Amino acid sequence: MGEHNIHLVDGHVYIFRAHFVMPDMRAPDGTATGAAYGFTNMLLRHCREERPSHFAVCFDHAMTSFRNEIEPEYKAQRGEPDEELEPQFDLCREAAEAMRWPVFEAPGFEADDVLATLSDQLLDQAGAEVVVHTTDKDLGQLVREDGRLVLADIGKKGVTDADGVRAKFGVDPDQIPEYLGLVGDKVDNLPGVPGVGAKTAAAVLQAFGSIDAIPADAEEWAPLALRGAKRAAERIETHRDRALRTRDLATVRRDVPGMTPDVADLVLLGPDRDRLTALCERLGWNRILERALAE
């Protein structure tokens, strides 16, 4: 374990998880709070049990990003969040700030890009090791071969390292965008190559490295001994431009402007007692207040 055990959280993943598992909860004024309560309680418990030395939460700045300018259909199937959930995004930010969990987001970018940029910046600093908490398979591309960045899922045991990415997808971490370019990503409404599944994608990327390098001539696929190679080669050649476009959209940005954190900026300091007390009294969150102040 490095000197700095840094946990970065993909905020919206856990807001949505809380929204779907929590019962209906209301503040005294009738405001829906279930997702925000579940999110805050989940992260509070995580910090108490896992004891990271450093911690931060990364949010999407908005429901759209620069990717929607490139591809209007990107995440289009998700639509707008329901009216009970949408106001709770701000509540989650407010709760994180009251807990003094550092919050990062950037206009025009997704949390994935913020996580990637933050991670690169932090790993350049001595003694830093990063655990990114998410369920987003796109972020497999962040995992480091040297083990200094792994993925995890809050509330679940174990981490995913480079070998774990290979075991799950059949490709190296840095090939995840290539893999998604071929198989697509239904979650983000990104098309892949029709008829090319996970097994074929992994096999050709292991053999040829990238979408650009996959031969159009199925004869060059012979060493793969892949069933249906001729048809798959034809499909990839026909849809190569689409695959490359999806690959580019699935590639995280590591150059989000203004992201220049120092490791010291992410030290866990404990809650702002006055601010958290005011928030919890407003929302009726007595248990969270007790747990947070008992630390």
C-alpha positions in Angstrom: 0.0 0.0 0.0 1.3 3.4 -0.9 1.8 6.3 1.5 -1.4 7.9 0.1 -4.4 5.6 -0.2 -6.7 7.7 -2.4 -10.3 6.7 -3.1 -12.1 8.4 -5.9 -15.9 7.9 -6.3 -17.9 8.1 -9.5 -20.7 10.1 -7.9 -23.6 9.5 -10.3 -23.2 5.7 -10.3 -24.0 5.7 -6.6 -26.7 8.4 -6.7 -28.5 6.2 -9.2 -27.9 3.1 -7.2 -29.3 4.8 -4.1 -32.3 6.1 -6.1 -33.3 2.6 -7.1 -32.8 0.9 -3.8 -34.0 3.4 -1.2 -37.6 3.8 -0.1 -39.5 7.0 -0.6 -38.1 9.6 1.8 -39.1 13.2 2.3 -37.7 16.2 4.1 -40.1 18.1 6.4 -41.0 20.4 3.5 -41.9 17.4 1.3 -38.7 17.4 -0.8 -37.7 13.9 -2.0 -34.4 12.9 -0.4 -34.1 9.1 -0.7 -31.3 9.1 -3.3 -29.4 11.8 -1.6 -29.8 10.1 1.8 -28.7 6.7 0.4 -25.7 8.2 -1.4 -24.5 10.1 1.6 -25.0 7.2 4.0 -23.2 4.8 1.6 -20.1 7.0 1.3 -20.1 7.8 5.0 -20.1 4.0 5.8 -17.4 3.4 3.2 -15.1 6.0 4.7 -15.7 4.6 8.2 -15.1 1.0 7.2 -12.3 1.4 4.6 -10.4 4.3 6.2 -8.9 5.8 3.0 -6.3 8.5 3.8 -7.6 10.6 0.9 -11.0 10.8 -0.7 -13.0 12.7 -3.4 -16.2 12.5 -5.3 -16.5 13.3 -9.0 -19.7 14.3 -10.6 -21.0 14.8 -14.1 -21.5 18.6 -14.5 -24.6 18.1 -16.5 -26.6 15.4 -18.4 -24.7 16.2 -21.6 -21.0 16.7 -22.4 -18.7 17.4 -25.4 -19.6 13.8 -26.6 -23.1 14.9 -27.4 -21.7 17.5 -29.8 -19.8 14.8 -31.6 -22.6 12.2 -31.4 -26.1 13.5 -30.6 -27.4 10.0 -29.9 -24.8 9.5 -27.1 -26.8 8.4 -24.0 -29.9 9.7 -25.7 -31.9 6.6 -24.6 -31.6 7.7 -21.0 -33.7 10.8 -21.3 -34.1 13.2 -18.5 -33.9 12.0 -14.9 -37.3 11.8 -13.2 -38.6 14.8 -11.4 -38.0 13.2 -8.0 -34.3 12.5 -8.7 -33.2 15.6 -10.6 -33.2 18.0 -7.6 -31.3 15.5 -5.5 -28.1 15.8 -7.6 -27.6 19.3 -6.0 -28.5 17.8 -2.6 -25.8 15.2 -3.0 -23.2 17.9 -3.8 -24.4 19.9 -0.8 -24.1 16.8 1.4 -20.6 16.0 0.1 -19.4 19.6 0.7 -20.9 19.5 4.3 -19.0 16.3 4.9 -15.9 18.1 3.6 -15.4 15.4 0.9 -13.6 17.2 -1.9 -15.8 17.5 -5.0 -14.6 17.7 -8.6 -16.6 18.3 -11.8 -16.0 20.3 -15.0 -18.3 22.0 -17.5 -18.6 20.0 -20.7 -17.0 16.9 -19.3 -18.3 13.7 -17.7 -17.2 12.3 -14.3 -15.2 9.7 -16.3 -13.0 12.4 -17.7 -12.6 14.1 -14.4 -11.6 10.8 -12.7 -9.1 10.0 -15.5 -7.5 13.5 -15.3 -7.4 13.5 -11.5 -6.0 10.0 -11.4 -3.1 10.9 -13.8 -2.3 14.0 -11.8 -2.3 12.3 -8.5 -0.3 9.3 -9.6 2.4 11.6 -10.8 2.9 12.5 -7.1 5.1 10.3 -4.9 3.5 7.5 -2.9 0.1 7.8 -4.4 -2.1 4.8 -5.1 -5.7 5.2 -6.4 -8.8 3.1 -6.1 -11.6 4.3 -8.4 -15.1 3.3 -7.2 -17.5 2.7 -10.1 -19.5 0.2 -12.0 -18.6 1.7 -15.4 -16.8 -0.7 -17.6 -15.4 2.2 -19.7 -13.1 3.0 -16.7 -11.3 -0.3 -17.1 -9.0 1.8 -19.3 -7.7 3.6 -16.2 -6.3 0.5 -14.6 -2.5 0.5 -14.3 -0.3 -2.5 -15.0 1.8 -1.6 -12.0 -1.2 -1.9 -9.7 -1.2 1.7 -8.6 -4.7 2.2 -9.9 -7.4 -0.4 -9.5 -11.2 -0.4 -9.7 -13.6 -1.3 -7.0 -17.4 -1.1 -6.2 -18.5 0.4 -2.9 -20.0 -2.2 -0.7 -18.5 -5.1 -2.6 -15.3 -7.0 -1.8 -12.3 -7.1 -3.9 -10.7 -4.9 -6.6 -10.2 -5.2 -10.3 -6.5 -4.9 -11.4 -5.0 -5.3 -14.9 -5.3 -9.1 -14.7 -8.9 -8.7 -13.6 -9.7 -6.5 -16.7 -8.1 -9.2 -18.9 -10.1 -12.0 -17.2 -13.4 -10.1 -17.6 -13.0 -8.7 -21.1 -10.1 -10.6 -22.7 -8.1 -7.5 -23.5 -5.5 -5.2 -21.8 -6.8 -2.2 -19.9 -5.6 0.3 -22.6 -7.6 -1.7 -25.2 -10.9 -1.2 -23.5 -11.9 1.7 -25.9 -10.9 -0.6 -28.9 -13.1 -3.4 -27.4 -16.1 -1.1 -26.9 -15.6 0.2 -30.5 -16.2 -3.4 -31.7 -18.9 -4.6 -29.3 -20.6 -1.2 -28.6 -22.0 0.0 -25.4 -25.7 -0.2 -24.8 -25.5 1.7 -21.6 -24.1 4.8 -23.5 -26.1 4.1 -26.6 -22.9 3.6 -28.7 -23.1 1.2 -31.6 -20.5 -1.4 -32.3 -20.0 -3.7 -35.3 -23.2 -5.7 -35.9 -22.7 -9.4 -35.3 -19.3 -9.0 -33.6 -19.5 -10.2 -30.0 -17.2 -10.1 -27.0 -15.3 -13.3 -27.9 -14.5 -12.2 -31.5 -13.6 -8.7 -30.3 -11.2 -10.0 -27.7 -9.6 -12.5 -30.1 -8.9 -10.0 -32.9 -7.6 -7.4 -30.5 -5.3 -9.9 -28.8 -4.0 -10.7 -32.3 -3.8 -7.3 -34.0 -3.9 -4.8 -31.2 -6.3 -2.1 -32.4 -9.3 -1.6 -34.7 -7.1 0.2 -37.3 -4.8 -2.8 -37.5 -7.4 -5.5 -38.0 -6.9 -6.9 -41.5 -9.8 -6.7 -44.0 -8.6 -10.0 -45.6 -9.9 -12.9 -43.6 -7.0 -15.0 -44.9 -4.8 -13.0 -42.5 -7.1 -14.1 -39.6 -6.1 -17.8 -40.2 -3.8 -18.1 -37.2 -6.8 -17.2 -34.9 -8.7 -20.3 -35.9 -11.9 -18.3 -35.3 -15.2 -19.7 -36.3 -17.0 -17.4 -38.8 -13.8 -15.4 -39.4 -14.7 -14.5 -43.0 -18.0 -13.0 -42.1 -16.6 -11.2 -39.0 -13.8 -9.7 -41.1 -16.3 -8.4 -43.7 -18.5 -6.9 -41.0 -15.5 -5.1 -39.3 -14.3 -3.7 -42.6 -17.8 -2.5 -43.5 -18.4 -0.9 -40.2 -14.8 0.2 -39.3 -15.6 3.9 -39.4 -18.4 3.4 -36.9 -16.2 1.3 -34.7 -13.5 4.0 -34.7 -16.1 6.6 -33.9 -17.4 4.6 -30.9 -13.8 3.9 -29.8 -13.1 7.7 -29.7 -16.3 8.4 -27.8 -15.4 5.6 -25.3 -11.9 7.0 -24.7 -11.7 9.1 -21.5 -10.1 12.5 -21.7 -7.1 13.0 -19.4 -6.7 16.7 -20.0 -9.7 18.3 -18.3 -8.8 22.0 -17.9 -8.1 23.3 -14.4 -7.6 19.8 -12.8 -4.3 20.3 -10.9 -4.9 18.8 -7.5 -2.3 18.2 -4.9 -2.6 15.0 -2.9 -2.9 17.1 0.2 -6.2 18.6 -1.2 -7.9 15.2 -0.8 -7.1 14.5 2.9 -10.2 13.5 4.8 -10.8 16.2 7.4 -14.2 15.2 8.9 -17.4 17.1 8.5 -18.1 20.8 8.8 -20.1 20.4 12.0 -22.2 23.6 11.6 -22.9 23.1 7.9 -23.8 19.4 8.3 -26.0 20.1 11.3 -28.0 22.7 9.4 -28.3 20.5 6.3 -29.4 17.4 8.3 -31.9 19.4 10.4 -33.4 20.8 7.2 -33.7 17.4 5.6 -34.6 15.4 8.7 -31.4 13.3 8.5 -30.9 12.7 12.2 -29.2 9.3 11.9 -26.6 10.6 9.3 -25.8 13.5 11.6 -25.3 11.2 14.6 -23.1 8.9 12.6 -21.0 11.6 11.0 -20.4 13.5 14.3 -19.6 10.3 16.2 -16.5 9.7 14.2 
